[in-house]
Amino acid sequence: MSAVTDSLVITRRNLIRMSRIPEMIIFGLVQPIMFVVLFTYVFGGSIQVGSSTSTQAYREFLMAGIFAQTVTFATAGAGAGIADDMHKGLIDRFRSLPMARGAVLTGRTLADSVQTALTLVVLAVVAVLVGWRTHENFGKVLAGFGLLLLLGYAFSWIGALIGLVVRTPEAATSGGLIWLFPLTFISNAFVDANQMPSFLRHIAEWNPFSATVQACRELFGNLPPGFQTSDAWPMQHPVWASLIWSVVIILIFRTLAVRKYRSAAA
C-alpha cells in the first residue's frame, strides 16, 4: 500500500506540473487534429477500404488508427519528461526520500495516461465534428477507448526506459519517435493491410499496434462494407490480441525500466 500511495503522490505532482504548462497539452493535440483533417479531406475518397472508396467509409476506418497513433506518440513525451528529471537531478532528490523506488516511474506513466485520456476526449469530439460515427452500443465504445488507454500506458513504459537510457531530453524525444513511425505506418491504421506486399502484410498483421486498431474498429462498428479480415490470429481475435500484447509489453518494459532506474539512481 505504501508503494501505491507513493505512486499516487508522484502522479499528482506530475499532473500539477502539466496543468501549469498548458502548452504541453495544446501542442499534443495539434498533431492528431492535423492528421484527422489531412487524412479525412485530402486522402479521403482516394483510398479504397473493403469494397468502398467513399469518404465516409474511410473516415470511419481511419479514426481508430488516429486514436491509436495519438496514444502511442505520447511515448516520446513520457521519455523526454523522465530524461529531463534525470538531467536536472530531480531523481537524486527523490532518492533521499523514504519512498518506493518504482513509484517515480509509475507515477509518471499514470500521469501521462491521464493526459492521454484528456487528449482522446478532445480528439473524439473533433472526429465527431468531421463526421465520424460509431455503430455499436455505448459499452463497446468505452471498451474500445479502454484498449487504447491500455496500449498507451504500455507504450509509456517503453518511453520511460528510453528516457532512462539516453542522456538528454532532446535525445529522448528523438529516440521515442524514430521507432514509432515504422510501427504505426507498417500497420492497418491508415490503409487496408491486405493491399500491402506479403512480407509487409505479415508484419502489419502481427503488429501489436494493428491488433488494437482492429479491435477498436470492431468495437466502434467501423469496419467498412466488404472488408476482408485477415486469417492471422491477431486479426481474427483482435480484442484478446490487444490485451495480451499490452500486458506483455507492460510486464517486460516495466521490469526493465525499474531495474534501469534503480541502477541509474544508485
N, C-alpha and C positions, 0 to 999 in steps of 0.2 A: 504493500500500500504506500510505503514511503516513496518508492520509485515512481508510482503513478502520480502521487502528489507533486513530486519534483518535476515530472514531465509537464504537468498542467501549469505549474508556475512558469516554466520556460515558455510554454505555449502562449500564456498570457503576455509575457514580456515581448515576444515576437509580434503578437497581434497589436499591442500598443505601439510598437515601433513602426509597423506597417501603416497604422492609422495616422501617424504623424508624418508619413511620407506618401501622400495620396497619389503622387505621380507614378509610384511603383505599380499601383493597381490600374491607373489610367493607361499607361504605356503597355501594360499587359493585356489590355482589352483591344488596343488599336490593331495589332496584327491579326487576331482571329476575325475581327469585324471586316478588315480589308479582304481576308480570304473569302469570307461569306459573299461579300459584294462582287469581288472579281470573278470567282468561280460561278456564281449564280448568273450574272449578267453578261460576262464575257465568254465563258465556256458553255454555259447552259444552252441546250439545244443543238450543240455541235458534237457532243459526246453521247454515244449510244450506251444505254444500260438496259440489259434484258432485251426486249423487243421494241423499246421505245427510245425516241430521241427528243421527247418533249421536255421543255424547260422545267415543268412542274415535277416530272418523274426524276430528273437529275437533281433538282433542288432537294427533294426528299431523300434521295440516295446519298447526296453529298453531306448532309448535316451531321450524320453520325461520325463521319470521318473528320469533319472540322472540330466537333466536340472532343474527339479522342486526341487529335493533334494538339488542341489547346491544353489539355491536362498533362500531356507528356512534355510539351515545350516548357512547362513550369519547372521542369527538372533543372534547367540552366540557372534559373533564379535561386533555387534551393542550394545548388553547388556554390554559386557566387556568394550567397549570404554566409554560408559556413566558412568559405575561404576568407571572407572579409573579417569574420570574427577571429579566425586564427591569426590573420595578418596583423590585426590591431592588438592582439594579446588578450582579448576578452576571455578566451578559453582558459588562460592561465589564472584569471580571476575566479572563474567557476571551479577550478581545481582546488582552490583554497577553502571552498565551502563544503560543509558536510552533506553532500548530495550524491545521488546515484550517478555513476559515470555515463550511462546511456541516456540520461534524462535530457542532456543538451541536444542530442541529435533527435530524439523522439519528439521533444517539444518543438524543434524547428520544423520537422516534417508534418506534424499536426497543424501548426500554424499555416504552413504552405497549403495544406488541404482545405483549410477554411477559406483562404484567399482564392483557391481554385474553385470552390463551390460558389462563391460570390461571382466569379468570372463566368461560370457556366450559367448562372441565373440571368445575367445581363445578356450573354450571347444567345440564350434561348429566346429572350424577348426580341432581340434583333432578328433572329431566324423566323419567328412568327410574323414579324413585320414585313419580311421579304417573301412570305408565302409558304413557309414550312408548316406542315401539319402532321400530327400523329393520328394513328388509326387503331390504337389499342386502348384498353382501359387504363385508368389513372395509376393503378398498382404496377402494371407492367412498365409504364413510362418512368415511374420512380425507380423501379428496379434497374432500368437502363442507365439512369443517371448515377445510381449507386455503383454499378460496374465501372463507370467512367471515373468516379472518385476513387474507387479502389485501385484502378490502374494508375491514376495519378499519384496516389500515395506510394504504390510500389515503385514507380519510377523516381519518386523523390529520394528514395534510399540510394538509388544509383547516383543521383546528383550529390547526395551527401558524401558518398565515397569519393567522387571526383573532387569535391571541394576540400576534402582532407588530404588528397594525394598531391594536388598541384600547390604552387607557392603563392599565387596571386589571384585576386577575384577576376581579373581580366582573363587569365588562363582558364579559370573555372567556367566562365561564360562560354569561351570558345570550345573547351573540351566538352561542355554539356550540350552543345548544339551540333557539333560536327557528326556525331553518330546518329542523331535523331533524324536528320534529313533522309538518309537511305532507309532507315527503319520505317518512317511514315510514308515515303513515296513508293517503296517496293512493298506495297500492301494493297488492300482493296478499298482504301479510304477515298480515292478520287476517281478511280476507274474500275471497271469490272476486271478482276484478276484473270478471268477466263480468256481475255483478249491479249494477255502477256505471252511472251515466249515461254516454252515449257519450263526451262530452268528457273526463270524468274517467278513463274506461277507457283511452283512448289515452295519457293522461299516465302512468297506472299501468303500462301495458304497456312503455313506453319508459323507465321509471324505472330507473336502474342498481341501486337497492336491490331492485326487483322481480326483476331478472334473477338476482341472487344467491339470493334466496329460492326462485325457481322451480328453479334449478339444484340447490340443496340438497334440495328435495323429491324431485327425480328421483334424486339420488344416494343419498338415505336410503330411497327407496322409500316415500315418504309421500304420494303423490298419492292422493286419496280415490276410491272407486268412482264411475264415471260422470262423472269430472271432464273437462270440455271445455277443452282447451288452445287459447288464442287463436291466430289466424293470424299475429299480429305476429311479425317475425323474432326479437326477443329472447326471446319465449316458446317459439318453436319450436327455438331453439338457445341455451338459457339458459347452458350452461357457457361456450361461446365468448363470448357477450354479456357475461357476468360478468367474464371475463378481460380482454376488450377495454376495458370500462368502467373497471375498476380500474387497468389500466396507463395509460390515457389520463389519469385523474384524478391519478395519481402524477406523471406527466411534467409536466402543466400546473401543479399546485399546488406541487410540489417546486421547480420553476423559479421560480415567483412568490415562494414563501416564502424561498428562499435569497437571491434578489435583494433582497427587503424586509429580510432580516436584515443583509445587507451594508450597505445604506443606513442602517439604524437604528443599526448598530454602528460606523458610520464616524466 
